[in-house]
């Protein structure tokens, strides 16, 4: 029973990792659904990250089943060590290759390196996952009972909302007025946070860990439901119902608290958890209830996602490393340097499909396929890289 349910989780996790690599590596201007919302709102791309955190929580319901007696030294040790390793992996990935790839010509090597260290971003996707894993896991093991965990999720979401509302500016949910960005600047400094919004604000900062733990807890509750010894079709029906309730509540709450990924608002948590639950139910239905039609097996059809889901950290990290390695080995082409990834995009993808959204998508799919093939190879060899 659990093996099959893990298959559904692996498939959803693998699909999520594939989408994370896809949207992080466009070949040019991507289609609108493959871009993040500018601030408020939620595109399909904005569903990807919370999907992964939701799955982290769902898988935790299986892996932490042995800690049924509540918090203990082994449970806390596992949470802290694994969370720290995930955080450290994310930080090292951002720091790789550990020296400035674009040194300033008017500075010495030492001054360039110091400038590099002074502007190194602290937070990121894996860092958010590691911290949310620790906090969400701590609460789940401590609270134990599903009703108490549900109330725990509600509590952290409300605490996050109250913090945003009370300590923000006149417009507490704006880029300029929110308290989330100010907290990160106070703690790590302006030079160590993300600046892609035109000002120092990190979408994976500390305050959002609180509400991200809510995403983990909702995933934990879903994992607990699929672990129950109940007919699978009944579980699927229950998950479908819960998904629609969460999506609806997220939209309604969004009237007062905007659905916003950079702030990871409570309405965003409920809305995305609803879609996560819906897709989890869908894959359980395909693999466990239907299984196959004649000789056509849904599990075999979705095997590439299953392989990616068995080695998600490897695929995500290697995708980031390859992009940085490409910059190391760039060569001069006319007045500027070009990497082998840029060469492939210009002389193969764009040459065939054009410099447009279609070409961007094809390039992204090619990039994803590289790591999917790696994951399939590792799965065939029964190699599973976990922290």
Secondary structure, 3 states (H helix, E strand, C coil): CHHHHHHHHHHHHHHHHHHHHHHHCCCCCCCHHHCCCCCEECCHHHHHHHHHHHHHHHHHHHHCHHHCCCCCHHHHHHHHHHHHHHHHHHHHHHHCCCCCCCCCCCCCHHHHHHHHHHCCCCCCHHHHHHHHHHHHHHHHHHHCCHHHHHHHHHHHHHHHHHHHHHHCCCCCCCCCCCHHHHHHHHHHCHHHCCCCCCCCCCCCCCHHHHHHHHHHHHHHHHHHHHHCCCCHHHHHHHHHHHHHHHHHHHHHHCCCCCCECCCCCHHHHHHHHHHHHHHHHHHHHHHHHHCEECCEEHHHHCHHHHHHHHCHHHHHHHHHHHHHHHHHCCEEECCEEECHHHHHHHHHHHHHHCCCHHHHHHHHHHHHHHHHHHHHHHHHCCCCCCC
